[in-house]
Amino acid sequence: MDRNLATLLMIAKTGNMTTAAEKLFITQPTLTKRLQQLEQTYGSKLVERLPRGARLTPMGEELLPFARRIEQSYLQANEALNAFKGGHLDEIRVGAGPLFHLRYLGKAFAVLHDEFPDTRIRLTADVNSRNLPKIRQGLQDLMFGTTENLDPDDEVHFVPLTIVEQGVLVSVEHPLARGDSVRAQDLQDVSWIVYSDTPENEEMTNAYFALQGLKPPNMVLQTSSFALGLQMLERSRSAMTVPAQLEPTLDRTRYKVLRPDPPISRKPAGAFFRSSSIAFPAVARLIEIVQEQIG
């Protein structure tokens, strides 16, 4: 990729000239020279230096999305050529939310390892809103999750594998655990644990209550730790929204997944990838393995 555009991208990302130079492994005078060359090319100032840090000018902001697309094209060109030359990946980097990494990926990785023993597998278990940008940035090769954070994009492709229905997880000691389903109005006085450190799950639950004409739910804990959420459920009369398909992976002597009536949410879920990364046999095969397990 053009190193001058790479300089602009790093300044935009870090908001600091010194940090940008460090991230690019160049000196600050070199970074300044590259920026000056870029500004001469476009005949306009692109970066404004501040007392603390730096920010793009309006002209720099105008150029930024084009620079990002050039970066993506460069990345995908490298991937496509590497796949054409040999198709081997030393490492496959996968991101996944709780449903996929807790229920499907353990067995899928075992099969993949048998078929591609020289490819190391690296999993990042995280929420979709942080995993999906890593696909675009080239930091992951494949992501499994729902479409809630998918914007129209020519760079990232999606293969649907299942429909994720949100259930309500409670302790078996919870009064609502007597049945298999639960009415919306019966959830009115429940305290809620939100599994996420981004707004999506809380917004989803708030929207559900509003749609049913109920007062806003009482959120008592927000956490990015699924394990901590489970511990809280056992020690309180709280509830937590989880994909209903997670039920087989949970200890049924301790937890129960209830189906809300009407449903809280039903969303397509599947695999996200760049068109260039799917050319690697290990990436394509992992999608097939997960699809076989779900199907």
Secondary structure, 3 states (H helix, E strand, C coil): CCHHHHHHHHHHHHCCHHHHHHHHCCCHHHHHHHHHHHHHHHCCCCEEECCCCEEECHHHHHHHHHHHHHHHHHHHHHHHHHHHHCCCCCEEEEEECHHHHHHHHHHHHHHHHHHCCCCEEEEEECCHHHHHHHHHHCCCCEEEEEHHHCCCCCCEEEEEEEEEEEEEEEECCCHHHHCCEEEHHHHCCCEEEEECCCCHHHHHHHHHHHHCCCCCCEEEEEECCHHHHHHHHHCCCEEEEEEHHHHHHCCCCCEEEEEEECCCCEEEEEEEEECCHHHCHHHHHHHHHHHHHHC
